[in-house]
Amino acid sequence: MRTSQRRWAERLERSVRAKLLVLVLAPLLVGVPVLLGLVWTWGDEAYERLLNFKISSDLVTAHEYFDSVRIGVGREVQSLAESHQLAGRLGTSPGAMSALLAELAPGRRLDFLLLLDREGRPLAASRALPETVPPRSDWPVVMAALNGSALTTVEQFPAMALATLSPELRERAWLPLVDTRAAAPDARTAEDRGLVIHSAAPVYDDKRRLVGVLEGGVLLNGNLEMVDRINAIVYRDGSLPLGSRGTATLFLDDTRIATNVRLFGDTRALGTRVSQAVRDRVLGRGEMWHGTAFVVNDDYVSGYEAIVDGRGERVGMLYVGFLEAPFRDARRMAMGALFALFIAISAAGAVLSLRWARSVFRPIERMNAVIQRVEQGETDARVGEVASRDELGRLAGEFDQLLDTLSAKREELQRWADELDRKVAERTAELSEANETLRRAQQQLAMSEKLAAIGELTAGVAHEINNPVAVIQGNLDVLRDVLGAAAEPVRHEIRLIHEQSDRIRQIVAKLLQFARPGEFAGYAEAVDVNAVVADCLLLTRHNLDKRAIGVDTDLRATTSIEINRSELQQVLINLMVNALQAMPDGGSLGLVTADWLEDGALAGAVIRVRDSGHGIAAEDLSHIFDPFFTTKKGSGTGLGLSISYTIVERYGGRITVDSRPGEGSEFSLWLRRDARYDVSPSAPGFLRRW
């Protein structure tokens, strides 16, 4: 296996044909699978987001309808509690009042109505009550009504509570539990509790005194009309394409007590239970469920939310959902068609690319064969006429001409070689005699040249470089103007050439300033060091903000100094930029000015620039002011500090540095009130180093 891989790697390295084939086929063989993978991933994510958004919207609609039903029950009970019809019967016998309640309850679509006294004990009911009924003041709605406020909640009624209201309600609530896959374990065989929309409102007499409470409710167990109405509102005809169907369900705890989900045929899945995963999230943690879930016997895109009773406890769930299989099948068909289209286009592109590549590498193969024949000694081998008329065709023709020229030159060189061998033999003796003298002269000359090199090389090369640099930059501007929009494909390259030529110009300027400092010296003037420091800080502000560097200033100098203002700015900005480069990850820059006292007299001012960077190595401290010395490998000329040192020395000042690795650096400029001028490179101190 490794030998085969190595063989293919060597073939790819040595063969232009193999490289062209890789360049042509790589986008198809690598890019297309990656693109298909991205399309599949994005398609899945978009599909899930779309379905989750749809089911979330459906659940909101179902919640609003269920809430409107609950509010409607509360309004019915409250309107009865405030009706003249009920007020007119207050004080009558319990039998007459029970008859009235039995007459009113069906018309208001209420399953029960009770009139309670101010202690919560039943006085009358729409259905016959047992002889002994405990007070009902422990129900939240009754307690609220006794306190003067109408309230409607959804409550879970135990079997005995339903039986107290009516044996018929208990029978309606009873459901056999159906074993359901993925449901939580439950030892019960039937559900005998009831989920009730429970409402109560205070009843007042004509003097607005509380005389009792009217309690009523609707049993949700088996209330198929409600879930069918929810389903009809949420999933109107035509709202679910691709043959999917919508469903709605009311749960008591985790049991379906009213649903239009089918168990089989037309049999509704009453008594089946929700999966344990849904139960744990919705009833256990009180979260909503949006996504795919197993419902009875198939996967549905489902939305579940908890139903909370008057005590804040989760007693049931509201569910809506639609069958996922049609959407899933449609997505697979669409993705399959898209993949087939991609593969077909890729295959056609590969065939066309290979045919085009063959016409490119055929002349190259012929030239390679000629090279091999020439290497074997067949000097008259030639490519000959090729069908290609592009650059490769012209290259093949020029290659033959080159071989002809090389053949002629080879013969001429052989003649010259023979002549040269003869002359070398004649001169060897003469050169041998003069060699020792020449060697000594060369050593003396090299020493002299080294002594003069720094001045002559710096000034001469600098002036010679400026002319071609100016030509390059000028022609770059002409090139950009002439090409206009056509230069856009190589805009980046043109910008790089311009930047590098400008860098050459800056290096030349530094070389000239170092070699001929007198030409760059400006007139001296009285300068306020605090103002210059503030100006330099403003000029470098954008670099400070970009690197997240804090600045601490302490400007206490009271005297002015004599120096050229621009040259002082040059020195300070150079020191500040060096400090910023020493803090690539941010830090603190300190700028301090103070008076310079010498022998008790005011000599001038001192400016200190300190940073919290990585510091300077001990072995580099003695060289940092040397020309062309730099620790910034690959960038910088090594002239910045040397020029700064020369400028300060020119006016009789000095630069000192204090630095330790890992503790930052501090450069100090000692500048005089009365400058002591010296701009000669040979003057004492011109190349002195601190």
For each residue, the residues with C-beta under 8 A, 3 or more apart:
1: 4 5
2: 5 6
3: 6 7
4: 1 7 8
5: 1 2 8 9
6: 2 3 9 10
7: 3 4 10 11
8: 4 5 11 12
9: 5 6 12 13
10: 6 7 13 14
11: 7 8 14 15 18
12: 8 9 15 18 19 22
13: 9 10
14: 10 11
15: 11 12 18 19
16: 19 20 361 364 368
17: 20 21 361 364 365
18: 11 12 15 21 22
19: 12 15 16 22 23
20: 16 17 23 24 357 360 361
21: 17 18 24 25 354 357
22: 12 18 19 25 26
23: 19 20 26
24: 20 21 27 28 350 353 354 356 357
25: 21 22 28 29 350 353 354
26: 22 23 29 30 31
27: 24 30 31 32
28: 24 25 31 32 346 349 350 353
29: 25 26 32 33
30: 26 27 33 34
31: 26 27 28 34 35
32: 27 28 29 35 36 342 343 346
33: 29 30 36 37
34: 30 31 37 38
35: 31 32 38 39 342
36: 32 33 39 40 339 342
37: 33 34 40 41
38: 34 35 41 42
39: 35 36 42 43 335 338 342
40: 36 37 43 44 335
41: 37 38 44 45
42: 38 39 45 46
43: 39 40 46 47 331 335
44: 40 41 47 48
45: 41 42 48 49
46: 42 43 49 50
47: 43 44 50 51 327 331
48: 44 45 51 52 291
49: 45 46 52 53
50: 46 47 53 54
51: 47 48 54 55 291 292 301 324 327
52: 48 49 55 56 290 291
53: 49 50 56 57
54: 50 51 57 58 301
55: 51 52 58 59 290 291 301 302 303 320 321 322
56: 52 53 59 60 290 303
57: 53 54 60 61
58: 54 55 61 62 234 235 246 303 320 321 322
59: 55 56 62 63 288 290 303 304 305 318 320
60: 56 57 63 64
61: 57 58 64 65 233 234 320
62: 58 59 65 66 230 233 234 248 303 318 320
63: 59 60 66 67 305 318
64: 60 61 67 68
65: 61 62 68 69 229 230 233 234
66: 62 63 69 70 226 230 318
67: 63 64 70 71
68: 64 65 71 72
69: 65 66 72 73 197 226
70: 66 67 73 74 152 153 154 197
71: 67 68 74 75 152
72: 68 69 75 76
73: 69 70 76 77 110 152 197 199 216 217 218
74: 70 71 77 78 150 151 152 199 201
75: 71 72 78 79
76: 72 73 79 80 108 109 110 199 216
77: 73 74 80 81 108 110 113 150 152 199 200 201 214 215 216
78: 74 75 81 82 150 199 201
79: 75 76 82 83
80: 76 77 83 85 86 104 108 113 201 214 216
81: 77 78 86 150 201 202 203 213 214
82: 78 79 86 87 201 204
83: 79 80 86 87
84: 87 88
85: 80 88 89 100 104
86: 80 81 82 83 89 90 100 104 203 214
87: 82 83 84 90 203 205 206
88: 84 85
89: 85 86 92 96 97 100
90: 86 87 203 205 211 212
91:
92: 89 96 97
93: 96 97
94: 97 98 123 124
95: 98 99 124
96: 89 92 93 99 100
97: 89 92 93 94 100 101 115 123 124
98: 94 95 101 102 124 125 126 128
99: 95 96 102 103
100: 85 86 89 96 97 103 104 124
101: 97 98 104 105 113 114 115 124 125 126
102: 98 99 105 113 126 127
103: 99 100 106 107
104: 80 85 86 100 101 107 108 110 113 126
105: 101 102 108 110 111 112 113 126 216
106: 103 109 110
107: 103 104
108: 76 77 80 104 105 216
109: 76 106 218
110: 73 76 77 104 105 106 113 126 216 217 218
111: 105 166 169 196 217 218 219
112: 105 125 126 127 165 166 169 216 217
113: 77 80 101 102 104 105 110 125 126 214 215 216
114: 101 122 124 125 126 129 136 165 214 215 216
115: 97 101 122 123 124 125 203 212 213 214 215
116: 119 120 121 122 123 136 142 200 212 213 214 215
117: 120 121 123 211 212 213
118: 146 210 211 212 213
119: 116 135 137
120: 116 117 135 136 137 138 142 143 146 213
121: 116 117 133 135 136
122: 114 115 116 125 129 133 136
123: 94 97 115 116 117 212
124: 94 95 97 98 100 101 114 115
125: 98 101 112 113 114 115 122 128 129 165
126: 98 101 102 104 105 110 112 113 114
127: 102 112 165 166 168
128: 98 125 166
129: 114 122 125 133 164 165
130: 133 164
131:
132:
133: 121 122 129 130 136 164
134:
135: 119 120 121 138
136: 114 116 120 121 122 133 139 142 215
137: 119 120 142 143 146
138: 120 135 142 143
139: 136 142 143 155 198 200 215 310
140: 143 144 151 153 155 309 310 311
141: 144 145 151 152 153 155 198 199 200 215 310
142: 116 120 136 137 138 139 145 146 200 213 215
143: 120 137 138 139 140 146 147
144: 140 141 147 149 150 151 200
145: 141 142 148 149 150 151 200 201 202 213 214 215
146: 118 120 137 142 143 202 210 213
147: 143 144
148: 145 202 210
149: 144 145 202
150: 74 77 78 81 144 145 199 200 201 202
151: 74 140 141 144 145 199 200 310
152: 70 71 73 74 77 141 197 198 199
153: 70 140 141 197 198 199 309 310
154: 70 195 196 197 198 220 307 308 309 315 316
155: 139 140 141 195 196 198 217 309 310 315
156: 193 194 195 196 252 253 309 315 316
157: 161 162 165 173 193 194 195 196 198
158: 161 162 193
159: 162 163 170 173 174 192 193 194
160: 163 164
161: 157 158 164 165 194
162: 157 158 159 165 166 169 170 173 192 193 194 219
163: 159 160 166 167 169 170
164: 129 130 133 160 161
165: 112 114 125 127 129 157 161 162 169
166: 111 112 127 128 162 163 169 170
167: 163 170 171
168: 127 171 172
169: 111 112 162 163 165 166 172 173 194 219
170: 159 162 163 166 167 173 174 192 194
171: 167 168 174
172: 168 169 194 219 221 222
173: 157 159 162 169 170 191 192 193 194 219 221 222 257
174: 159 170 171 190 191 192
175: 190 191 221 222 255 257 270 271
176: 189 190 271
177: 186 188 189 190 191 255 271 273
178: 263 269 270 271 272 273
179: 183
180: 183 272 273 274 275 296
181: 294
182: 275 276 277 294
183: 179 180 186 254 272 273 274 275 276 279
184: 254 273 276 279
185:
186: 177 183 273
187:
188: 177 191
189: 176 177
190: 174 175 176 177 271
191: 173 174 175 177 188 252 255 257 271
192: 159 162 170 173 174
193: 156 157 158 159 162 173 252 253
194: 156 157 159 161 162 169 170 172 173 219 220 221 252
195: 154 155 156 157 219 220 221 250 252 257 307 315 316
196: 111 154 155 156 157 217 218 219 220
197: 69 70 73 152 153 154 217 218 220
198: 139 141 152 153 154 155 157 215 217 310
199: 73 74 76 77 78 141 150 151 152 153 215 216 217
200: 77 116 139 141 142 144 145 150 151 213 214 215 216
201: 74 77 78 80 81 82 145 150 213 214
202: 81 145 146 148 149 150 210 212 213
203: 81 86 87 90 115 210 211 212 213 214
204: 82 207 208 209 210 211
205: 87 90 208 209 211
206: 87
207: 204
208: 204 205
209: 204 205
210: 118 146 148 202 203 204
211: 90 117 118 203 204 205
212: 90 115 116 117 118 123 202 203
213: 81 115 116 117 118 120 142 145 146 200 201 202 203
214: 77 80 81 86 113 114 115 116 145 200 201 203
215: 77 113 114 115 116 136 139 141 142 145 198 199 200
216: 73 76 77 80 105 108 110 112 113 114 199 200
217: 73 110 111 112 155 196 197 198 199
218: 73 109 110 111 196 197 223
219: 111 162 169 172 173 194 195 196 222 223
220: 154 194 195 196 197 223 226 250 252 257 258
221: 172 173 175 194 195 252 257 258
222: 172 173 175 219 257 258 270
223: 218 219 220 226 227 250 258
224: 227 228 258 260 268
225: 228 229
226: 66 69 220 223 229 230 250 258
227: 223 224 230 231 248 249 250 258 259 260
228: 224 225 231 232 248 260
229: 65 225 226 232 233
230: 62 65 66 226 227 233 234 248 320
231: 227 228 234 235 246 247 248 260 320
232: 228 229 235 236
233: 61 62 65 229 230 236
234: 58 61 62 65 230 231 246 248 320
235: 58 231 232 239 240 245 246 320 322
236: 232 233 239
237:
238: 241
239: 235 236 246
240: 235 244 245 246 322
241: 238 244 326
242: 326 327 329 330
243: 326
244: 240 241 322 323 324 325 326 327
245: 235 240 322 323
246: 58 231 234 235 239 240 320 321 322
247: 231 259 260 261 295 300 319 320 321 322
248: 62 227 228 230 231 234 259 260 319 320
249: 227 256 258 259 260 261 317 318 319 320
250: 195 220 223 226 227 256 257 258 259 307 316 317 318 319
251: 254 255 256 257 274 307 316 317 318 319
252: 156 191 193 194 195 220 221 255 257 315 316
253: 156 193 283 315 316
254: 183 184 251 273 274 278 279 283 317
255: 175 177 191 251 252 271 272 273
256: 249 250 251 259 261 269 270 271 272 273 274
257: 173 175 191 195 220 221 222 250 251 252 270 316
258: 220 221 222 223 224 226 227 249 250 270
259: 227 247 248 249 250 256 268 269 270 319
260: 224 227 228 231 247 248 249 268
261: 247 249 256 268 269 272 295 296
262: 265 266 267 268 269 296
263: 178 267 268 269 272 296 297
264: 267 297
265: 262
266: 262
267: 262 263 264
268: 224 259 260 261 262 263
269: 178 256 259 261 262 263 272 296
270: 175 178 222 256 257 258 259
271: 175 176 177 178 190 191 255 256
272: 178 180 183 255 256 261 263 269 296
273: 177 178 180 183 184 186 254 255 256
274: 180 183 251 254 256 278 279 304 317 319
275: 180 182 183 278 279 293 294
276: 182 183 184 279 280
277: 182 280 281 293
278: 254 274 275 281 282 289 293 302 304
279: 183 184 254 274 275 276 282 283 284
280: 276 277 283 284 285
281: 277 278 284 285 287 289 304
282: 278 279 285 286 287 288 289 304 305 306 314 317
283: 253 254 279 280 286 306 314 317
284: 279 280 281
285: 280 281 282
286: 282 283 306 314
287: 281 282
288: 59 282 303 304 305
289: 278 281 282 293 302 303 304 305
290: 52 55 56 59 302 303
291: 48 51 52 55 301 302
292: 51 299 300 301 302 324
293: 275 277 278 289 299 300 302 304 321
294: 181 182 275 298 299 300
295: 247 261 298 299 300 302 321
296: 180 261 262 263 269 272
297: 263 264
298: 294 295 323 325
299: 292 293 294 295 323 324 325
300: 247 292 293 294 295 321 322 323 324
301: 51 54 55 291 292 321 322 323 324 327
302: 55 278 289 290 291 292 293 295 319 320 321
303: 55 56 58 59 62 288 289 290 319 320 321
304: 59 274 278 281 282 288 289 293 317 318 319
305: 59 63 282 288 289 317 318
306: 282 283 286 314 316 317
307: 154 195 250 251 314 315 316 317 318
308: 154 312 313 314 315
309: 140 153 154 155 156 312 313 315
310: 139 140 141 151 153 155 198
311: 140
312: 308 309
313: 308 309
314: 282 283 286 306 307 308
315: 154 155 156 195 252 253 307 308 309
316: 154 156 195 250 251 252 253 257 306 307
317: 249 250 251 254 274 282 283 304 305 306 307
318: 59 62 63 66 249 250 251 304 305 307
319: 247 248 249 250 251 259 274 302 303 304
320: 55 58 59 61 62 230 231 234 235 246 247 248 249 302 303
321: 55 58 246 247 293 295 300 301 302 303
322: 55 58 235 240 244 245 246 247 300 301
323: 244 245 298 299 300 301 326
324: 51 244 292 299 300 301 327 328
325: 244 298 299 328 329
326: 241 242 243 244 323 329 330
327: 47 51 242 244 301 324 330 331
328: 324 325 331 332
329: 242 325 326 332 333
330: 242 326 327 333 334
331: 43 47 327 328 334 335
332: 328 329 335 336
333: 329 330 336 337
334: 330 331 337 338
335: 39 40 43 331 332 338 339
336: 332 333 339 340
337: 333 334 340 341
338: 39 334 335 341 342
339: 36 335 336 342 343
340: 336 337 343 344
341: 337 338 344 345
342: 32 35 36 39 338 339 345 346
343: 32 339 340 346 347
344: 340 341 347 348
345: 341 342 348 349
346: 28 32 342 343 349 350
347: 343 344 350 351
348: 344 345 351 352
349: 28 345 346 352 353
350: 24 25 28 346 347 353 354
351: 347 348 354 355
352: 348 349 355 356
353: 24 25 28 349 350 356 357
354: 21 24 25 350 351 357 358
355: 351 352 358 359
356: 24 352 353 359 360
357: 20 21 24 353 354 360 361
358: 354 355 361 362
359: 355 356 362 388
360: 20 356 357 363 364 392
361: 16 17 20 357 358 364 365
362: 358 359 365 366 386 388
363: 360 366 367 383 386 388 392 393 395 396
364: 16 17 360 361 367 368 392
365: 17 361 362 368 369
366: 362 363 369 370 383 384 386 396
367: 363 364 370 371 383 395 396 399
368: 16 364 365 371 372
369: 365 366 372 373
370: 366 367 373 374 381 382 383 399 403
371: 367 368 374 375
372: 368 369 375 376
373: 369 370 376 378 381
374: 370 371 377 378 379 381 403
375: 371 372
376: 372 373
377: 374
378: 373 374 381
379: 374 407 410
380: 407
381: 370 373 374 378 403
382: 370 400 403
383: 363 366 367 370 386 396 397 399 400
384: 366 400
385:
386: 362 363 366 383 392 393 396 397
387: 393
388: 359 362 363 392 393 396
389: 393 394
390: 393 394
391: 394 395
392: 360 363 364 386 388 395 396
393: 363 386 387 388 389 390 396 397
394: 389 390 391 397 398
395: 363 367 391 392 398 399
396: 363 366 367 383 386 388 392 393 399 400
397: 383 386 393 394 400 401
398: 394 395 401 402
399: 367 370 383 395 396 402 403
400: 382 383 384 396 397 403 404
401: 397 398 404 405
402: 398 399 405 406
403: 370 374 381 382 399 400 406 407
404: 400 401 407 408
405: 401 402 408 409
406: 402 403 409 410
407: 379 380 403 404 410 411
408: 404 405 411 412
409: 405 406 412 413
410: 379 406 407 413 414
411: 407 408 414 415
412: 408 409 415 416
413: 409 410 416 417
414: 410 411 417 418
415: 411 412 418 419
416: 412 413 419 420
417: 413 414 420 421
418: 414 415 421 422
419: 415 416 422 423
420: 416 417 423 424
421: 417 418 424 425
422: 418 419 425 426
423: 419 420 426 427
424: 420 421 427 428
425: 421 422 428
426: 422 423 429 430
427: 423 424 430 431
428: 424 425 431 432
429: 426 432 433
430: 426 427 433 434
431: 427 428 434 435
432: 428 429 435
433: 429 430
434: 430 431 437 438
435: 431 432 438 439
436: 439 440
437: 434 440 441
438: 434 435 441 442
439: 435 436 442 443
440: 436 437 443 444
441: 437 438 444 445
442: 438 439 445 446
443: 439 440 446 447
444: 440 441 447 448
445: 441 442 448 449
446: 442 443 449 450
447: 443 444 450 451
448: 444 445 451 452
449: 445 446 452 453
450: 446 447 453
451: 447 448
452: 448 449 455 456
453: 449 450 456 457
454: 457 458 515 627
455: 452 458 459 515 681
456: 452 453 459 460
457: 453 454 460 461
458: 454 455 461 462 511 512 514 515
459: 455 456 462 463 511 512 515 516
460: 456 457 463 464
461: 457 458 464 465 511
462: 458 459 465 466 508 509 511 512 515
463: 459 460 466 467 512
464: 460 461 467 468
465: 461 462 468 469 504 508
466: 462 463 469 470 505 508
467: 463 464 470 471
468: 464 465 471 472
469: 465 466 472 473 501 504 505 508
470: 466 467 473 474
471: 467 468 474 475
472: 468 469 475 476 497 501
473: 469 470 476 477 498 501 502 505
474: 470 471 477 478
475: 471 472 478 479
476: 472 473 479 480 494 497 498 501
477: 473 474 480 481
478: 474 475 481 482
479: 475 476 482 483 487 494
480: 476 477 483 484 487 494
481: 477 478 484
482: 478 479
483: 479 480 486 487
484: 480 481 487
485: 488
486: 483 489
487: 479 480 483 484 490 491 494
488: 485 491
489: 486
490: 487 493 494
491: 487 488 494 495
492: 495 496
493: 490 496 497
494: 476 479 480 487 490 491 497 498
495: 491 492 498 499
496: 492 493 499 500
497: 472 476 493 494 500 501
498: 473 476 494 495 501 502
499: 495 496 502 503
500: 496 497 503 504
501: 469 472 473 476 497 498 504 505
502: 473 498 499 505 506
503: 499 500 506 507
504: 465 469 500 501 507 508
505: 466 469 473 501 502 508 509
506: 502 503 509 510
507: 503 504 510 511 637 639
508: 462 465 466 469 504 505 511 512
509: 462 505 506 512 513
510: 506 507 513 514 637 639 640 643
511: 458 459 461 462 507 508 514 515 639
512: 458 459 462 463 508 509 515 516 519 520
513: 509 510 516 517 520 639 643 646
514: 458 510 511 517 627 639 642 643 646
515: 454 455 458 459 462 511 512 681
516: 459 512 513 519 520 681
517: 513 514 520 521 643 646 647 650 679 681 686
518: 521 679 680
519: 512 516
520: 512 513 516 517 567
521: 517 518 564 567 650 679
522: 564 566 567
523: 564
524: 562 563 564 651 675 677
525: 562 563 564 565
526: 560 561 562
527: 531 532 560 561 562 563 565 568
528: 531 532 560
529: 532 533 555 557 560 561 568 593 605 607 671
530: 533 534 555 557 593
531: 527 528 534 535
532: 527 528 529 535 536 565 568 569 572
533: 529 530 536 537 553 555 572 591 593 607
534: 530 531 537 538 555
535: 531 532 538 539 569
536: 532 533 539 540 569 572 573 576
537: 533 534 540 541 551 553 576 591
538: 534 535 541
539: 535 536 569 573
540: 536 537 543 544 573 576 577 580
541: 537 538 544 545
542: 545 546
543: 540 546 547 577 580
544: 540 541 547 549 551 580 589
545: 541 542 548
546: 542 543
547: 543 544 580 583 584 586
548: 545 586
549: 544 580 583 586 587 588 589
550: 587 588 589
551: 537 544 588 589 590 591
552: 588 589 590 591
553: 533 537 590 591 592
554: 590 591 592 593
555: 529 530 533 534 591 592 593
556: 592 593 594 595
557: 529 530 593 594 595 605 606 607
558: 595
559: 595 602 604 605 673
560: 526 527 528 529 605 673
561: 526 527 529 604 605 671 672 673 675
562: 524 525 526 527 651 672 673 674 675
563: 524 525 527 567 568 651 653 671 675
564: 521 522 523 524 525 567 568 651
565: 525 527 532 568 569
566: 522 569 570
567: 520 521 522 563 564 570 571 647
568: 527 529 532 563 564 565 571 572 647 671
569: 532 535 536 539 565 566 572 573
570: 566 567 573 574 643 644 647
571: 567 568 574 575 644 647 648 669
572: 532 533 536 568 569 575 576 607 609 669
573: 536 539 540 569 570 576 577
574: 570 571 577 578 640 641 643 644
575: 571 572 578 579 609 644 667 669
576: 536 537 540 572 573 579 580 589 609
577: 540 543 573 574 580 581
578: 574 575 581 582 640 641
579: 575 576 582 583 589 609 610 611 613 665
580: 540 543 544 547 549 576 577 583 589 611
581: 577 578 584 632
582: 578 579 611 613 614 615 664 665
583: 547 549 579 580 586 587 589 611 612 613
584: 547 581
585:
586: 547 548 549 583
587: 549 550 583 611 612 613 664
588: 549 550 551 552 611 612
589: 544 549 550 551 552 576 579 580 583 609 610 611
590: 551 552 553 554 608 609 610 611 666
591: 533 537 551 552 553 554 555 607 608 609
592: 553 554 555 556 607 608 610
593: 529 530 533 554 555 556 557 605 606 607 608
594: 556 557 605 606 608
595: 556 557 558 559 602 604 605 606
596: 602 603 604 605 606 670 671 672
597: 600 601 602 603
598: 601 603
599:
600: 597
601: 597 598
602: 559 595 596 597 673
603: 596 597 598 672 673
604: 559 561 595 596 653 670 671 672 673
605: 529 557 559 560 561 593 594 595 596 671 673
606: 557 593 594 595 596 668 669 670 671
607: 529 533 557 572 591 592 593 668 669 671
608: 590 591 592 593 594 666 667 668 669
609: 572 575 576 579 589 590 591 666 667 669
610: 579 589 590 592 664 665 666 667
611: 579 580 582 583 587 588 589 590 664 665 666
612: 583 587 588 664
613: 579 582 583 587 664 665
614: 582 661 662 664
615: 582 659 660 661 662 663 664 665
616: 620 621 624 631 657 659 661 665
617: 620 621 631 661
618: 621 661
619: 622
620: 616 617 623 624 629 631
621: 616 617 618 624 657 659
622: 619 689
623: 620 626 629 689
624: 616 620 621 629 641 657
625: 629 641 642 645 655 689 690
626: 623 629 638 642 689
627: 454 514 638 639 642
628: 637 638 639 642
629: 620 623 624 625 626 638 642
630: 633 636 637 638
631: 616 617 620
632: 581 635 636
633: 630
634:
635: 632
636: 630 632 640
637: 507 510 628 630 640
638: 626 627 628 629 630 642
639: 507 510 511 513 514 627 628 642 643
640: 510 574 578 636 637 643 644
641: 574 578 624 625 644 645 655
642: 514 625 626 627 628 629 638 639 645 646
643: 510 513 514 517 570 574 639 640 646 647
644: 570 571 574 575 640 641 647 648 655
645: 625 641 642 648 649 655 689 690
646: 513 514 517 642 643 649 650 686
647: 517 567 568 570 571 643 644 650 651
648: 571 644 645 651 653 654 655 669 670 671
649: 645 646 652 653 654 678 685 686 688
650: 517 521 646 647 677 678 679
651: 524 562 563 564 647 648 671 672 675 676 677
652: 649 672 675 676 677 678
653: 563 604 648 649 669 670 671 672
654: 648 649 670 690
655: 625 641 644 645 648 667 668 669 670 690
656: 667 668 670 690
657: 616 621 624 665 666 667 668 690
658: 665 666 668
659: 615 616 621 663 664 665 666
660: 615 663 664
661: 614 615 616 617 618
662: 614 615
663: 615 659 660
664: 582 587 610 611 612 613 614 615 659 660
665: 579 582 610 611 613 615 616 657 658 659
666: 590 608 609 610 611 657 658 659
667: 575 608 609 610 655 656 657
668: 606 607 608 655 656 657 658
669: 571 572 575 606 607 608 609 648 653 655
670: 596 604 606 648 653 654 655 656
671: 529 561 563 568 596 604 605 606 607 648 651 653
672: 561 562 596 603 604 651 652 653 675 676
673: 559 560 561 562 602 603 604 605
674: 562
675: 524 561 562 563 651 652 672
676: 651 652 672
677: 524 650 651 652
678: 649 650 652 683 684 685 686
679: 517 518 521 650 683
680: 518 683 686
681: 455 515 516 517 686 687
682: 686
683: 678 679 680 686
684: 678 688
685: 649 678 688
686: 517 646 649 678 680 681 682 683
687: 681
688: 649 684 685
689: 622 623 625 626 645
690: 625 645 654 655 656 657
